[in-house]
């Protein structure tokens, strides 16, 4: 990921409803959710939510796929991973002692290794 792509992704997440929608979609991975359901769950007007989802889609953070009459939105976890790596890759001079707490905190998201 380059600086411009990272800035675009961060800019798209810098609004409360968009950040909430993205976090909701991450929680509903891999199934995804239709735009109307996202709007209802977040108590945001449907047309406003469609606009927010369009911004997230253009930034590459969500994917949209038509299923029948609905468009299902899914978080793009590959893009999220790329953004996170972009933000921390040069962190702390690559010192394992300094990055270990971050890795430990993130590993809690997935539980113990199997």
C-alpha positions as CSV (number, residue, x, y, z in Angstrom):
1,X,0.0,0.0,0.0
2,X,1.3,3.5,-0.8
3,X,0.8,6.7,1.0
4,X,-2.1,7.9,-1.2
5,X,-4.1,4.6,-0.8
6,X,-3.5,4.7,3.0
7,X,-4.7,8.3,3.2
8,X,-7.8,7.4,1.1
9,X,-8.6,4.5,3.4
10,X,-8.0,6.5,6.6
11,X,-10.1,9.4,5.2
12,X,-13.0,7.1,4.5
13,X,-12.9,5.8,8.1
14,X,-12.7,9.3,9.6
15,X,-16.4,9.7,9.9
16,X,-18.4,8.0,12.7
17,X,-21.1,6.3,10.7
18,X,-18.6,4.9,8.1
19,X,-16.3,3.7,10.9
20,X,-19.3,2.0,12.6
21,X,-20.4,0.4,9.3
22,X,-16.9,-0.9,8.6
23,X,-16.6,-2.4,12.1
24,X,-20.1,-3.9,11.7
25,X,-19.0,-5.5,8.4
26,X,-15.8,-6.8,10.0
27,X,-18.0,-8.5,12.7
28,X,-20.2,-10.0,9.9
29,X,-17.3,-11.4,7.9
30,X,-17.5,-13.4,5.6
31,X,-21.3,-13.4,5.2
32,X,-21.7,-9.6,4.8
33,X,-24.8,-7.5,5.1
34,X,-27.2,-5.7,2.7
35,X,-27.1,-1.9,2.8
36,X,-30.6,-1.6,4.2
37,X,-29.8,-3.9,7.1
38,X,-26.6,-1.9,7.9
39,X,-28.7,1.3,7.9
40,X,-31.3,-0.2,10.2
41,X,-28.7,-1.6,12.6
42,X,-26.8,1.7,12.8
43,X,-30.0,3.9,12.8
44,X,-28.8,5.8,9.7
45,X,-31.1,6.8,6.8
46,X,-30.7,4.3,3.9
47,X,-29.7,6.9,1.3
48,X,-27.0,8.3,3.7
49,X,-25.7,4.8,4.4
50,X,-25.5,4.0,0.7
51,X,-23.4,7.1,0.3
52,X,-21.1,6.0,3.2
53,X,-20.8,2.5,1.8
54,X,-19.9,4.0,-1.6
55,X,-17.0,5.9,0.0
56,X,-15.8,2.8,1.8
57,X,-16.0,0.9,-1.4
58,X,-14.0,3.4,-3.4
59,X,-11.4,3.3,-0.7
60,X,-11.2,-0.4,-1.2
61,X,-12.3,-1.3,2.4
62,X,-15.5,-3.0,1.4
63,X,-16.6,-5.1,-1.5
64,X,-20.1,-5.0,-2.9
65,X,-21.8,-7.9,-4.6
66,X,-25.3,-8.1,-6.0
67,X,-27.3,-11.0,-4.7
68,X,-30.8,-11.0,-6.2
69,X,-32.3,-7.6,-5.5
70,X,-29.9,-6.7,-2.7
71,X,-26.3,-5.6,-2.7
72,X,-24.3,-7.4,-0.1
73,X,-21.4,-5.5,1.4
74,X,-18.4,-7.3,2.9
75,X,-15.3,-5.9,4.7
76,X,-12.2,-6.4,2.6
77,X,-9.9,-7.9,5.2
78,X,-7.0,-8.1,2.8
79,X,-7.2,-4.3,2.4
80,X,-7.5,-3.9,6.2
81,X,-4.5,-6.0,6.7
82,X,-2.5,-4.0,4.2
83,X,-3.5,-0.7,5.9
84,X,-2.5,-2.1,9.3
85,X,0.8,-3.3,8.0
86,X,1.4,0.1,6.3
87,X,0.8,1.8,9.6
88,X,3.1,-0.4,11.7
89,X,5.7,-1.8,9.3
90,X,8.3,0.8,10.1
91,X,7.3,1.1,13.7
92,X,9.8,1.1,16.4
93,X,12.9,0.4,14.3
94,X,11.6,-3.2,13.8
95,X,12.5,-3.8,17.5
96,X,10.8,-7.1,18.6
97,X,10.6,-5.8,22.2
98,X,8.6,-2.8,21.1
99,X,6.3,-4.5,18.6
100,X,5.7,-7.7,20.7
101,X,2.9,-6.0,22.8
102,X,1.1,-5.0,19.6
103,X,1.3,-8.5,18.2
104,X,0.1,-9.9,21.5
105,X,-2.9,-7.6,21.6
106,X,-3.8,-8.5,18.0
107,X,-3.5,-12.2,18.7
108,X,-6.3,-11.9,21.2
109,X,-8.6,-11.4,18.3
110,X,-8.1,-14.9,17.1
111,X,-7.5,-16.8,20.3
112,X,-4.7,-19.3,20.9
113,X,-2.9,-20.8,18.0
114,X,-4.1,-24.2,17.0
